[in-house]
Amino acid sequence: MNRRTSLKTAGLMMGAAAFPAIASAFLESCTRIRSDQAGWTPQFLTAEQGSLVEIMADTVIPATDTPGAADAMVQVFIDLYVRDCYSEKQQNAFIQGLEGVENRAGDRHHKSFGKLSQDERIGILTEMERDYPEFSAMFKYLTVLGYFTSQEGATKAAVFDLDPGPFQGCIDLAPGQKVSAFKYTF
């Protein structure tokens, strides 16, 4: 056996030995987040920012006959995504955008964003979209991505099709028909 083969074999054995522990930790963290919904503590954001993100996301995707963003715990996804996937520059832009939302709410209505009515919240987010398009695009992207990759979004707001079958490039939808969670992109 040569050295290259020995190293490959050793690496495969170590990876195979570690896989159950890694998979178990991942699944445990998903379960812990679900069971800890009421007591969720942000990992990157402050508690106030986490609450603001939850309210903003639920304004973008409110609960109707399907669960809203807060029901899908999109705020947890956003917190972890910003912490783990964004550069420091993007993280700072995100935090500045959240501060901008709170400042705008205070300037316009003399209240925090969380105490505004749904219509007032929509007005603030519309203004932010016009005045701070980078932050608004970032926030909407994270909200939609977090929602439609959650169990609630993929199974209750969209049709979950485990085995989508062959690709069909152009499909007409019936009025009121839900979009498939995995056949279409947005």
QUIQUIBEL-V772303 format. One record per residue. N is the residue number from 1. PSI is psi in radians with two decimals (none if undefined). Layout:
N;PSI
N;PSI
//
This chain:
1;2.38
2;2.98
3;-0.74
4;-0.82
5;-0.70
6;-0.76
7;-0.70
8;-0.80
9;-0.78
10;-0.73
11;-0.75
12;-0.73
13;-0.72
14;-0.72
15;-0.74
16;-0.64
17;-0.60
18;-0.36
19;-0.85
20;-0.67
21;-0.72
22;-0.81
23;-0.72
24;-0.75
25;-0.73
26;-0.87
27;-0.63
28;-0.71
29;-0.65
30;-0.75
31;-0.73
32;-0.74
33;-0.77
34;-0.80
35;-0.31
36;0.35
37;-0.83
38;-0.56
39;0.48
40;2.36
41;2.18
42;2.57
43;-0.55
44;-0.82
45;2.83
46;2.94
47;-0.70
48;-0.73
49;-0.67
50;-0.74
51;-0.71
52;-0.77
53;-0.72
54;-0.80
55;-0.74
56;-0.80
57;-0.67
58;-0.36
59;-0.67
60;-0.78
61;1.48
62;2.79
63;2.30
64;-2.18
65;-0.06
66;2.79
67;2.62
68;-3.11
69;-0.65
70;-0.66
71;-0.57
72;0.02
73;0.74
74;-0.53
75;-0.60
76;-0.78
77;-0.83
78;-0.80
79;-0.86
80;-0.65
81;-0.79
82;-0.72
83;-0.80
84;-0.44
85;-0.30
86;2.56
87;2.95
88;-0.66
89;-0.76
90;-0.69
91;-0.78
92;-0.71
93;-0.69
94;-0.82
95;-0.74
96;-0.64
97;-0.73
98;-0.73
99;-0.64
100;-0.67
101;-0.83
102;-0.75
103;-0.74
104;-0.73
105;-0.75
106;-0.74
107;-0.73
108;-0.68
109;-0.04
110;0.58
111;2.82
112;2.79
113;-0.67
114;-0.38
115;0.01
116;2.76
117;2.89
118;-0.75
119;-0.70
120;-0.69
121;-0.78
122;-0.71
123;-0.77
124;-0.80
125;-0.59
126;-0.74
127;-0.74
128;-0.65
129;-0.66
130;-0.77
131;-0.48
132;1.20
133;-0.53
134;-0.84
135;-0.77
136;-0.74
137;-0.73
138;-0.82
139;-0.77
140;-0.72
141;-0.85
142;-0.67
143;-0.85
144;-0.76
145;-0.82
146;-0.67
147;-0.88
148;-0.10
149;0.02
150;2.84
151;-0.74
152;-0.82
153;-0.72
154;-0.44
155;-0.43
156;-0.55
157;-0.44
158;2.91
159;2.10
160;2.05
161;1.71
162;-0.71
163;1.57
164;-0.23
165;-2.75
166;2.73
167;2.30
168;1.90
169;-0.50
170;1.94
171;2.21
172;2.37
173;2.46
174;2.68
175;2.27
176;-0.07
177;2.37
178;2.59
179;2.57
180;2.44
181;-0.47
182;-0.08
183;-0.40
184;2.70
185;2.78
186;none
//
